[in-house]
């Protein structure tokens, strides 16, 4: 049967009519779905279209598409759920108070007391462990009377590890105290005053007994060896002078032996061993013994410096560990950072915590901390330590080298790089290589190489000046802008970071601009110090650093507040107010600055009592 072509016309007309008169929303929805798929592939499935306007109202349906519903937490159990009045929230409050007293009061005070070898250090250490014991007891009682609301929490385990680390440092103190007690028992003086001076105040000798001085020295062998070497070298110089004046080699040798017999008999056993006798040794053997003893003293001194430095770093690390435990405890109590919130939560807390601590350290430098290293924008008193800018550049380099490979956490093998990943990886690469440039600028060897370019390569050796070339005044300080540049570019980039909701855009722009403000103020510090480099060993305290450190610390705190989970929780509860977040951050930063001022000021007060004879001359005099 043959079908006429005109028979299909009604069907075609019906289809065309449906396409013409149908609503265009179907085509738009199809286009939106295709665009969403493209943006999901490019930006990640949980991000809004960056070319669309940020949303003003929270879309719970979209949130639940990518995140599980927020489960109950210790906070909701103690403060919001039915029957919360009968919960034991007071125990958790006591836990937080006593642990903060331990790590942010007793521990810093103990570190300050140790720095001046104060007798009260032991009592403050006992108060630290007392506060820890009360805090852990309150936490243990709370856990016994409260169901587990956070599976896999590591706050308790990490807290015990931190306390164990503190106990290991205290064990070294106990061993040293036992050693001093043994010295006291073996000494001739058994009075309480001698016990206080030797065991408690850690003094090398008891001043009430002159014969007791050589017994209680902490390092008697090293002291005697150093004294013997100094005397022997002085005597050898006398002998050399006599030899040149008399032009008699035999007389010079006799003089050396004569001085050895008179002045070095008490130290012969230290230099030559118990079975050796200096009169039977030649002058060459004597010099070899001196060289070996001097090298031994240097090696012991180097080991002592390394051990003391490691002890000081670990002791101060305990304060940062306490801050880390505080953040972790808040996260677990409020039930945050679970499931696919983990990566973003860790990124904000770790990076924001670094900026927060960096800001507090910068304010401590402004107050005068690390002035002995020349880090308080002052002239270093002695030695040639690494500059603060070198340390900053090294930390920036280390952070970038590690974070470059961490931005792919959570991605499956073979997944394409999203726009967000490329953004963050490029920032990490900037940290990496800008830190390298900063370290290179601070390297004195590289500076010498760069300074050598002032002489043309074709110049003859005779044309190069033999006298010392005068350095410009700017060489007395470090004017390295790369740490500030890295932080400023990071802040500017994150202030323009695309977000799903307008509140998230505003909160990111807030802490990004705070970091930019720090960068500008640090550059102003370099500008003013370039005009007038520091000439005194006292801290110069540039006011731009006081402001810059505040902006840096406050920006780090807002950074931590800008996690996706916190911003969504704020929108759900009607707390999505940028001014409220800023005011809370400013208040907490001011509180932390008061704590920093107390710690640095207390340490300075202790040192001023010991160095009361030091006077300061006015700069106008």
C-alpha positions as CSV (number, residue, x, y, z in Angstrom):
1,X,0.0,0.0,0.0
2,X,1.4,3.3,-1.1
3,X,1.3,6.2,1.4
4,X,0.9,9.7,0.0
5,X,3.7,12.3,1.1
6,X,0.9,14.7,2.0
7,X,-0.3,12.3,4.7
8,X,2.6,13.2,7.0
9,X,1.9,17.0,6.8
10,X,-0.5,17.0,9.8
11,X,2.0,15.3,12.0
12,X,4.8,17.8,11.0
13,X,2.5,20.7,11.6
14,X,1.7,19.5,15.0
15,X,5.3,19.1,15.9
16,X,6.2,22.6,14.6
17,X,3.3,24.2,16.5
18,X,4.4,22.6,19.7
19,X,8.0,23.9,19.2
20,X,6.8,27.4,18.4
21,X,4.1,27.9,21.0
22,X,5.7,25.9,23.8
23,X,7.4,27.8,26.7
24,X,11.1,28.5,26.2
25,X,11.9,27.4,29.8
26,X,12.4,23.8,28.6
27,X,15.2,24.9,26.2
28,X,16.7,27.2,28.9
29,X,16.6,24.4,31.4
30,X,18.3,22.1,29.0
31,X,21.0,24.8,28.4
32,X,21.3,25.4,32.1
33,X,21.8,21.6,32.7
34,X,24.5,21.5,30.1
35,X,26.2,24.6,31.5
36,X,26.0,23.1,35.0
37,X,27.7,20.0,33.8
38,X,30.4,22.0,32.2
39,X,31.0,24.1,35.3
40,X,30.8,21.0,37.6
41,X,33.6,19.5,35.5
42,X,35.6,22.7,35.5
43,X,35.0,24.0,39.0
44,X,34.0,21.0,41.1
45,X,30.5,19.7,41.8
46,X,29.9,21.7,45.0
47,X,30.6,25.2,43.5
48,X,28.3,27.7,42.1
49,X,28.6,29.1,38.6
50,X,31.3,31.8,38.9
51,X,29.8,33.9,36.2
52,X,26.4,34.0,37.9
53,X,25.5,36.5,40.5
54,X,26.0,35.2,44.1
55,X,22.9,34.0,45.8
56,X,21.4,36.0,48.7
57,X,19.3,33.3,50.3
58,X,20.5,29.9,51.4
59,X,19.3,27.1,49.1
60,X,19.0,24.1,51.4
61,X,18.2,21.7,48.6
62,X,21.5,22.6,46.8
63,X,23.4,22.2,50.1
64,X,22.0,18.7,50.8
65,X,22.9,17.7,47.2
66,X,26.6,17.9,48.1
67,X,26.7,17.6,51.9
68,X,25.1,15.3,54.4
69,X,22.6,16.8,56.9
70,X,24.3,18.3,59.9
71,X,24.3,15.7,62.7
72,X,23.7,16.6,66.3
73,X,26.8,17.6,68.3
74,X,27.9,18.2,71.9
75,X,27.0,21.8,71.5
76,X,23.4,21.1,70.4
77,X,23.1,18.5,73.1
78,X,24.2,20.9,75.9
79,X,22.6,24.1,74.7
80,X,19.7,23.5,72.3
81,X,18.2,20.0,72.5
82,X,15.3,19.1,74.7
83,X,16.4,18.7,78.3
84,X,19.6,20.6,77.8
85,X,19.2,22.3,81.2
86,X,20.1,19.0,82.9
87,X,23.2,18.4,80.8
88,X,26.7,18.8,82.2
89,X,28.0,21.7,80.2
90,X,29.7,23.2,83.2
91,X,32.3,20.4,83.1
92,X,33.2,21.2,79.6
93,X,33.5,24.9,80.5
94,X,35.9,24.0,83.4
95,X,37.9,21.8,81.0
96,X,38.4,24.7,78.6
97,X,39.3,27.2,81.3
98,X,41.9,25.1,83.1
99,X,43.5,23.9,79.9
100,X,43.8,27.5,78.7
101,X,45.3,28.4,82.0
102,X,47.8,25.6,81.6
103,X,49.0,26.3,78.1
104,X,48.4,30.1,77.8
105,X,49.3,31.3,81.3
106,X,51.5,28.8,83.2
107,X,53.5,27.6,80.2
108,X,54.5,31.0,78.8
109,X,55.3,32.3,82.3
110,X,57.4,29.2,82.9
111,X,59.3,29.8,79.6
112,X,60.0,33.4,80.7
113,X,61.2,32.3,84.1
114,X,63.5,29.6,82.6
115,X,65.0,32.2,80.3
116,X,66.4,34.1,83.4
117,X,67.0,31.0,85.4
118,X,64.5,32.0,88.1
119,X,63.9,30.0,91.2
120,X,60.1,30.1,90.7
121,X,60.2,28.1,87.5
122,X,59.6,24.8,89.3
123,X,56.5,26.1,91.0
124,X,55.1,27.4,87.8
125,X,55.8,24.1,86.1
126,X,53.8,22.3,88.9
127,X,50.9,24.7,88.3
128,X,51.0,23.8,84.6
129,X,50.6,20.1,85.4
130,X,48.0,20.9,88.1
131,X,45.8,22.8,85.6
132,X,46.2,20.0,83.1
133,X,45.2,17.4,85.7
134,X,42.0,19.4,86.7
135,X,41.2,20.0,83.0
136,X,41.6,16.3,82.0
137,X,39.6,15.2,85.1
138,X,36.7,17.5,84.1
139,X,36.8,16.2,80.5
140,X,36.9,12.6,81.7
141,X,33.8,13.2,83.9
142,X,32.0,14.9,81.0
143,X,32.7,12.0,78.7
144,X,31.4,9.5,81.3
145,X,28.0,11.3,81.5
146,X,27.6,12.3,77.9
147,X,27.1,10.1,74.8
148,X,29.7,10.1,72.1
149,X,28.6,12.7,69.5
150,X,31.7,12.6,67.3
151,X,33.1,9.3,66.1
152,X,36.8,9.2,65.4
153,X,37.7,12.3,67.4
154,X,41.4,12.6,68.1
155,X,41.4,15.6,70.4
156,X,41.9,13.5,73.5
157,X,44.7,11.4,72.0
158,X,46.6,14.4,70.7
159,X,46.2,16.2,74.0
160,X,47.8,13.4,75.9
161,X,50.6,13.3,73.4
162,X,51.2,17.0,73.9
163,X,51.3,16.5,77.7
164,X,53.6,13.6,77.3
165,X,56.0,15.8,75.3
166,X,55.9,18.4,78.1
167,X,56.6,15.6,80.6
168,X,59.7,14.6,78.6
169,X,61.0,18.1,78.9
170,X,60.3,18.2,82.6
171,X,62.2,14.9,82.9
172,X,65.3,16.7,81.7
173,X,64.8,19.3,84.4
174,X,64.4,16.7,87.0
175,X,67.6,15.0,86.0
176,X,69.4,18.3,86.2
177,X,67.9,19.0,89.6
178,X,69.0,15.6,90.9
179,X,72.5,16.3,89.6
180,X,72.6,19.6,91.5
181,X,71.3,17.9,94.6
182,X,74.1,15.4,94.4
183,X,76.6,18.2,94.1
184,X,75.0,19.8,97.2
185,X,75.2,16.6,99.2
186,X,78.8,16.1,98.3
187,X,79.7,19.7,99.2
188,X,80.9,20.8,102.6
189,X,78.0,23.3,103.2
190,X,74.7,21.7,104.3
191,X,72.7,24.8,105.2
192,X,69.3,25.6,103.8
193,X,70.8,28.7,102.2
194,X,73.3,26.6,100.3
195,X,70.5,24.2,99.2
196,X,68.5,27.2,97.9
197,X,71.4,28.7,96.0
198,X,72.6,25.5,94.4
199,X,69.5,23.2,93.9
200,X,66.7,25.8,93.5
201,X,68.4,28.9,92.1
202,X,70.8,26.7,89.9
203,X,73.9,28.8,90.8
204,X,77.2,27.3,90.1
205,X,78.7,28.2,93.4
206,X,77.6,29.1,96.9
207,X,79.1,32.5,97.6
208,X,79.3,31.9,101.4
209,X,82.1,29.5,101.1
210,X,85.1,30.2,98.9
211,X,86.4,26.6,99.0
212,X,83.0,25.5,97.7
213,X,83.3,27.3,94.4
214,X,85.2,24.7,92.4
215,X,83.0,21.9,93.6
216,X,79.6,23.1,92.4
217,X,80.5,24.3,88.9
218,X,78.1,22.9,86.3
219,X,80.9,22.2,83.9
220,X,84.2,21.9,85.9
221,X,86.2,20.1,83.3
222,X,85.4,22.5,80.5
223,X,86.0,25.5,82.7
224,X,89.4,24.2,83.9
225,X,90.4,23.3,80.3
226,X,89.4,26.7,79.0
227,X,91.3,28.4,81.8
228,X,94.4,26.3,81.2
229,X,94.3,27.0,77.5
230,X,94.0,30.7,78.0
231,X,96.9,30.7,80.4
232,X,99.1,28.5,78.3
233,X,98.5,30.5,75.1
234,X,99.2,33.8,77.0
235,X,102.5,32.3,78.3
236,X,103.4,31.0,74.9
237,X,103.0,34.5,73.6
238,X,105.3,35.8,76.3
239,X,107.9,33.2,75.4
240,X,107.6,34.1,71.7
241,X,108.1,37.8,72.5
242,X,111.2,36.9,74.6
243,X,112.6,34.8,71.7
244,X,112.2,37.7,69.2
245,X,113.7,40.2,71.6
246,X,116.7,38.0,72.7
247,X,117.0,36.1,69.4
248,X,117.7,32.9,71.3
249,X,115.8,29.8,70.5
250,X,117.1,27.8,73.4
251,X,116.1,30.6,75.8
252,X,112.6,30.6,74.3
253,X,112.1,26.9,74.9
254,X,113.4,27.2,78.5
255,X,111.0,30.1,79.1
256,X,108.1,28.0,77.9
257,X,109.0,25.1,80.2
258,X,109.5,27.5,83.1
259,X,106.1,29.0,82.6
260,X,104.5,25.6,82.2
261,X,106.0,24.4,85.5
262,X,104.9,27.5,87.4
263,X,101.4,28.2,86.0
264,X,100.1,25.0,84.4
265,X,100.8,22.3,87.0
266,X,97.2,22.3,88.1
267,X,95.9,21.7,84.6
268,X,98.4,19.2,83.3
269,X,96.1,16.2,84.0
270,X,93.3,17.8,82.0
271,X,95.5,18.5,78.9
272,X,97.8,15.5,78.8
273,X,95.9,12.9,80.8
274,X,96.4,11.6,84.2
275,X,99.6,9.7,83.3
276,X,101.2,12.6,81.3
277,X,103.7,15.2,82.5
278,X,104.2,18.4,80.6
279,X,107.9,18.9,81.3
280,X,108.7,15.7,79.3
281,X,106.8,16.8,76.2
282,X,108.2,18.9,73.4
283,X,106.6,22.2,72.5
284,X,105.1,20.6,69.4
285,X,103.4,18.0,71.5
286,X,102.2,20.7,73.8
287,X,100.7,22.6,71.0
288,X,99.0,19.5,69.6
289,X,97.4,18.8,73.0
290,X,96.2,22.4,73.1
291,X,94.7,22.1,69.6
292,X,92.9,18.8,70.5
293,X,91.6,20.2,73.7
294,X,90.4,23.3,72.0
295,X,88.6,21.3,69.3
296,X,87.0,19.2,72.0
297,X,85.7,22.3,73.7
298,X,84.3,23.6,70.5
299,X,82.5,20.4,69.7
300,X,81.1,20.2,73.2
301,X,80.0,23.9,72.9
302,X,78.4,23.2,69.5
303,X,76.5,20.2,70.9
304,X,75.4,22.3,73.9
305,X,74.1,25.0,71.6
306,X,72.2,22.5,69.4
307,X,70.7,20.8,72.5
308,X,69.7,24.1,74.1
309,X,68.2,25.4,70.8
310,X,66.2,22.2,70.3
311,X,64.9,22.3,73.9
312,X,63.8,26.0,73.4
313,X,62.1,25.2,70.1
314,X,60.2,22.2,71.5
315,X,59.2,24.2,74.7
316,X,57.8,27.0,72.7
317,X,56.1,24.6,70.3
318,X,54.0,23.5,73.2
319,X,52.2,26.8,73.2
320,X,51.4,26.4,69.5
321,X,50.3,22.8,70.2
322,X,48.0,24.2,72.8
323,X,46.4,26.5,70.3
324,X,46.0,23.6,67.9
325,X,44.2,21.6,70.6
326,X,42.0,24.6,71.3
327,X,40.9,24.7,67.6
328,X,40.4,21.0,67.5
329,X,38.4,21.0,70.7
330,X,36.1,23.7,69.3
331,X,35.6,21.8,66.1
332,X,34.7,18.5,67.8
333,X,32.4,20.2,70.4
334,X,30.5,22.0,67.6
335,X,30.4,18.9,65.4
336,X,32.2,20.5,62.4
337,X,34.6,19.3,59.7
338,X,32.9,16.0,58.9
339,X,32.7,14.0,55.7
340,X,33.3,16.1,52.6
341,X,33.7,19.3,54.7
342,X,37.0,18.0,56.0
343,X,39.4,19.2,53.2
344,X,38.0,22.7,53.1
345,X,37.9,22.9,56.9
346,X,41.5,21.8,57.3
347,X,42.7,24.2,54.6
348,X,41.0,27.2,56.3
349,X,42.0,26.3,59.9
350,X,45.6,25.4,59.1
351,X,46.3,28.4,56.8
352,X,44.3,30.8,58.9
353,X,46.0,29.6,62.0
354,X,49.4,30.2,60.4
355,X,48.5,33.8,59.6
356,X,47.1,34.2,63.1
357,X,50.3,32.9,64.7
358,X,52.4,34.9,62.2
359,X,50.6,38.1,63.3
360,X,51.2,37.5,67.0
361,X,54.9,36.7,66.4
362,X,55.2,39.9,64.4
363,X,53.6,41.9,67.2
364,X,56.0,40.2,69.6
365,X,58.9,41.3,67.4
366,X,57.5,44.9,67.5
367,X,57.5,44.7,71.3
368,X,61.2,43.6,71.3
369,X,61.2,39.8,71.1
370,X,64.2,38.3,69.3
371,X,66.0,41.6,69.5
372,X,69.2,39.6,70.4
373,X,68.9,38.2,66.8
374,X,68.3,41.6,65.2
375,X,64.7,40.7,64.4
376,X,63.1,43.6,66.2
377,X,64.1,46.0,63.5
378,X,67.3,46.8,65.4
379,X,71.0,46.5,65.0
380,X,72.2,43.1,66.2
381,X,74.5,43.3,69.2
382,X,76.9,40.5,68.3
383,X,77.3,37.6,65.9
384,X,75.8,37.2,62.5
385,X,72.5,35.4,62.8
386,X,69.9,34.7,60.1
387,X,67.6,37.6,59.4
388,X,63.9,37.4,60.2
389,X,63.2,37.8,56.5
390,X,65.2,34.7,55.7
391,X,63.2,32.7,58.2
392,X,60.0,34.1,56.8
393,X,61.1,33.2,53.2
394,X,62.1,29.7,54.3
395,X,58.7,29.1,55.9
396,X,56.9,30.5,52.8
397,X,59.1,28.2,50.6
398,X,58.4,25.2,52.8
399,X,54.7,25.8,52.9
400,X,54.5,26.2,49.1
401,X,56.6,23.1,48.5
402,X,54.2,21.0,50.6
403,X,50.9,22.6,49.6
404,X,51.5,22.3,45.9
405,X,50.8,18.5,46.1
406,X,48.0,18.7,48.7
407,X,45.5,20.6,46.6
408,X,44.6,17.4,44.8
409,X,43.5,15.7,48.0
410,X,40.0,14.2,47.5
411,X,40.4,13.9,43.7
412,X,40.4,10.6,42.0
413,X,43.2,9.5,39.7
414,X,42.7,10.8,36.2
415,X,40.2,13.5,37.2
416,X,40.8,16.7,35.3
417,X,42.2,19.7,37.1
418,X,39.4,22.0,38.2
419,X,39.6,25.8,38.1
420,X,39.7,25.9,41.9
421,X,42.6,23.5,42.0
422,X,44.5,25.5,39.4
423,X,43.9,28.6,41.4
424,X,45.2,27.2,44.7
425,X,48.1,25.3,43.1
426,X,49.3,28.4,41.4
427,X,49.2,30.3,44.7
428,X,51.3,27.4,46.3
429,X,53.8,27.6,43.4
430,X,54.1,31.3,44.0
431,X,54.9,30.6,47.7
432,X,57.4,28.1,46.6
433,X,59.5,30.2,44.2
434,X,59.0,33.5,45.9
435,X,60.3,32.0,49.1
436,X,63.4,30.8,47.1
437,X,64.0,34.3,45.8
438,X,63.6,35.7,49.3
439,X,66.1,33.3,50.7
440,X,68.5,34.0,47.9
441,X,68.3,37.7,48.6
442,X,69.1,37.1,52.2
443,X,72.1,34.9,51.5
444,X,75.3,36.8,52.2
445,X,77.2,34.7,49.7
446,X,74.8,35.6,46.9
447,X,74.9,39.2,48.0
448,X,78.7,39.1,47.6
449,X,78.3,37.6,44.1
450,X,75.8,40.3,43.2
451,X,78.1,43.0,44.6
452,X,81.0,41.8,42.4
453,X,79.1,42.9,39.3
454,X,80.3,46.5,40.1
455,X,83.7,45.6,38.7
456,X,83.8,45.0,34.9
457,X,84.8,41.5,33.9
458,X,87.6,42.8,31.7
459,X,89.3,44.7,34.5
460,X,92.7,43.6,35.5
461,X,93.3,42.3,39.1
462,X,95.5,45.3,39.8
463,X,92.5,47.6,39.0
464,X,90.4,46.1,41.7
465,X,90.7,48.1,45.0
466,X,92.6,46.3,47.7
467,X,91.2,48.4,50.6
468,X,87.8,47.6,52.1
469,X,84.9,48.9,50.0
470,X,82.5,51.0,52.1
471,X,79.0,49.5,52.2
472,X,76.0,51.8,51.9
473,X,73.9,52.4,55.1
474,X,71.1,50.2,53.8
475,X,73.3,47.2,54.0
476,X,72.9,47.3,57.8
477,X,69.3,46.1,57.6
478,X,67.2,43.6,55.6
479,X,64.7,45.1,53.1
480,X,63.3,42.0,51.5
481,X,59.8,42.6,50.1
482,X,59.0,39.1,48.9
483,X,57.3,37.8,52.1
484,X,55.0,40.8,52.1
485,X,54.5,40.4,48.4
486,X,53.4,36.8,48.7
487,X,50.9,37.6,51.5
488,X,49.6,40.6,49.7
489,X,49.0,38.7,46.4
490,X,47.4,35.9,48.3
491,X,45.0,38.3,50.0
492,X,44.2,40.1,46.7
493,X,43.5,36.8,45.0
494,X,41.3,35.4,47.7
495,X,39.3,38.7,47.9
496,X,38.3,38.0,44.3
497,X,37.5,34.3,45.0
498,X,34.2,33.2,43.5
499,X,31.7,31.9,46.0
500,X,28.1,30.6,45.9
501,X,26.6,33.1,48.3
502,X,27.1,36.8,48.7
503,X,27.9,36.5,52.4
504,X,30.7,34.1,51.5
505,X,32.0,36.5,48.9
506,X,32.0,39.4,51.5
507,X,33.7,37.4,54.2
508,X,36.5,36.2,51.8
509,X,37.0,39.8,50.6
510,X,37.2,40.9,54.2
511,X,40.2,38.7,55.2
512,X,41.8,39.1,51.8
513,X,41.8,42.9,52.2
514,X,43.2,42.5,55.7
515,X,46.2,40.6,54.3
516,X,46.7,43.2,51.6
517,X,46.8,45.9,54.3
518,X,49.5,44.0,56.1
519,X,51.5,43.8,52.9
520,X,51.2,47.5,52.3
521,X,52.2,48.4,55.9
522,X,55.2,46.0,55.8
523,X,56.4,47.8,52.6
524,X,56.0,51.1,54.4
525,X,58.2,49.8,57.2
526,X,60.9,49.0,54.7
527,X,60.5,52.4,53.1
528,X,61.0,54.3,56.4
529,X,63.8,52.0,57.5
530,X,65.5,52.5,54.2
531,X,65.6,56.2,54.8
532,X,66.9,55.7,58.3
533,X,68.4,52.3,59.0
534,X,68.5,51.2,62.7
535,X,71.6,52.3,64.5
536,X,70.8,51.0,68.0
537,X,70.6,47.5,69.5
538,X,67.3,48.5,71.1
539,X,64.0,47.6,69.3
540,X,63.0,50.5,66.9
541,X,59.3,49.6,67.1
542,X,58.1,51.0,63.8
543,X,54.3,51.8,64.2
544,X,53.6,50.4,60.8
545,X,54.4,46.9,62.1
546,X,52.0,47.3,65.1
547,X,49.2,48.0,62.6
548,X,50.4,45.4,60.1
549,X,50.6,42.6,62.7
550,X,47.1,43.4,63.9
551,X,45.7,43.2,60.3
552,X,47.6,40.0,59.7
553,X,46.4,38.3,62.9
554,X,42.8,39.5,62.4
555,X,42.9,38.4,58.8
556,X,44.0,34.9,59.8
557,X,41.1,34.7,62.3
558,X,38.5,35.8,59.7
559,X,40.2,33.3,57.3
560,X,39.3,30.5,59.9
561,X,35.8,31.8,60.2
562,X,35.2,31.8,56.4
563,X,34.9,28.0,56.1
564,X,32.0,26.8,54.1
565,X,30.4,25.0,57.0
566,X,30.6,28.1,59.4
567,X,29.2,30.5,56.8
568,X,26.3,28.1,56.0
569,X,25.6,27.7,59.7
570,X,25.6,31.5,60.1
571,X,23.1,31.9,57.3
572,X,20.8,29.2,58.8
573,X,20.7,31.0,62.1
574,X,20.4,34.5,60.7
575,X,24.0,35.5,61.7
576,X,25.3,36.2,58.2
577,X,26.5,39.7,59.1
578,X,30.0,40.7,58.0
579,X,30.2,43.4,60.7
580,X,29.5,40.9,63.4
581,X,32.3,38.6,62.1
582,X,34.7,41.5,61.9
583,X,33.9,42.8,65.4
584,X,34.3,39.4,66.9
585,X,37.6,38.9,65.1
586,X,38.9,42.3,66.2
587,X,37.9,41.7,69.8
588,X,39.7,38.3,69.9
589,X,42.7,39.8,68.3
590,X,42.9,42.6,70.8
591,X,42.6,39.9,73.6
592,X,45.5,38.0,72.0
593,X,47.6,41.1,71.7
594,X,47.1,41.8,75.4
595,X,48.3,38.3,76.2
596,X,51.3,38.8,73.9
597,X,52.1,42.1,75.7
598,X,51.9,40.4,79.1
599,X,54.2,37.6,78.1
600,X,56.8,39.8,76.5
601,X,56.6,42.4,79.2
602,X,56.8,39.9,82.0
603,X,60.0,38.4,80.5
604,X,61.4,41.9,80.1
605,X,60.6,42.8,83.7
606,X,62.4,39.7,84.9
607,X,65.5,40.6,82.8
608,X,65.4,44.2,84.0
609,X,65.7,42.9,87.6
610,X,68.9,41.0,86.8
611,X,70.4,43.7,84.6
612,X,69.4,46.7,86.8
613,X,72.8,48.3,86.2
614,X,72.1,48.9,82.5
615,X,71.3,52.5,81.7
616,X,69.9,54.0,78.5
617,X,71.0,57.2,76.9
618,X,68.5,59.4,75.1
619,X,69.0,59.5,71.3
620,X,69.2,63.3,71.4
621,X,72.2,63.2,73.8
